[in-house]
Amino acid sequence: MRPRIALTYADSLRRVIEIAIERELVDAVEIVPSGYLAAGNARLLRERLAHFGVPHSFHFIEGSLASADFEAGPLTEAMADLIAEIPPFQVSDHLTCCRVGDVDLEMNLPILMNADSLAICVENVQTLRRALGERCPLLLEHVPRYFEFRGSTIPAHEFLAEVAERSDCGILLDLHNLLCDERNVGLDAEAFIRALPAGRIREIHLAGGRALPGDSTWIDGHDGEVPARVFELLDVALAHAEPALIVLEREHRFHDFDRILADLEQVRDRVSA
Amino acid sequence: MTSIDPRRANLALVQREFLDMLRGVHPEGERWATEHLHAGPSPAMLGFLRSAARSDRRARLRGYFPRFVTHADLPPAWLASLASPIVTARFEAALDHHFAACLELVEAWPEAAAWRDCLRIERAEALQRRWPASTIPELVAELRTLALPDKPLEFDERGVCDRPGFCFVQLDTTLIDLWLVPERSPREACEWGGPRSAAVYWCSRRQALRVVEFHDLRELALSLALGA
């Protein structure tokens, strides 16, 4: 089945999304609902999504699903309430640890990948699934590995696949994160994609980024055009799996709308081929 | 009594040390990174992460509105109900928690061109809400012309810059970007006193509290560090 195509919602992209819908470049919207969660402003979110008249997915960023002290609580209750009030067709969050105790760095940070952390991730994801009421598919996204832990004993693709399998969740394959890993830690991105269980890959993210000034580190900035290598990886991913959704993430530097539309055209051409 | 899972306790210890290392508050952060990480983060990456990490979400949310709930998004009645807190405790909290962190980032990546362009794009987005017939690229181009980017901002003795399209008040070494409305200017605000009073006055007029609008410090760090 042909996957849906979405652009991330940002206020500045409102007109671009309208144009993309008119041109049949997108048929869904993905939104990071954090601001609305924090403000308790589901009404505003509902109005904005209703404006487009297309299905939506939620991409959460606050779960910190690899945190040792993750537990169900007010945050997961707020997420569940939002899902119940404005039902998405799927939701996702990240396999990262940016929060322990009262410290929350709100970033996608690399994680320790060993047997214990894997078991804890599985428990955490199962906890989140129960908290969300299993109203829609839950997907897990791997994050860029700007560096790696010496204590990691499980390859990243195995870790992601195992957590997804054991917790019965989908995988959100972020191709720009893989580009970061290719450039920063020498990952074989194509092998990574092919090693994942195809049936679990329900969503794909595309984005652009850039190198830190004076440094070769490639950052997942979500602030530029999609690099050609990411489209190559999209071809590999589409040959391997049949995702339900492909999302172009653009969250910063909203000044090159034509290029955003051009990137969406490339996605559409690939899924239509 | 609930027993603590030893696996979770051990992992929590590693994760806490990891986050403390990134925040630069681990007493032996360098040694920890060497012991626990393969080829740890580069100095630039570490600087980026540390700058982005030196914040607390709850403190930030107390200090300013989340990105997605800007003034322009709110109906007038809500805006009225929110105006009062801005000019009192929340504004001061923003100065303490928010501007200090911004300053760190600005110092870490002193790319003036990126900083100014970031402001232009933000301003253009705001102006487009007022004049939707103009596109954001058109407005950015117009702001670039107005700003004469080769010419540095000039502040008078009160720390006020009245350049058309860019109205800044300098508070200590932090730039506060005030929203421009045609009939008002920072100079008018400064009739009420020094820069801090001017900023408070501006907020009391429901022009937004501004440094640069962003969702979190990671985003600001990216804007400043990675801006072309």
Interface residues (C-beta under 8 A of the other chain):
Chain A: D11 S12 S34 G35 Y36 A38 A39 N41 L44 S67 A68 D69 C97 C98 V100 G101 V103 D104 L105 E106 M107 L109 L112 D116 S117 A119 I120 Y146 F147 E148 F149 R150 G151 G209 R210 L212 P213 G214 D215 S216 T217 I219 G221 D223 E251 H252 R253 F254 H255 D256 F257
Chain B: R7 R8 A9 N10 L11 A12 V14 Q15 R16 F18 L19 D20 L22 R23 E35 H36 L37 H38 A39 G40 P41 S42 P43 A44 M45 F48 L49 A52 A53 S55 D56 R57 L61 F65 P66 R67 F68 V69 T70 D73 W109 E111 I121 E125 T135 I136 P137 V140 H215 D216 R218 E219 L222 S223 A225 L226 G227
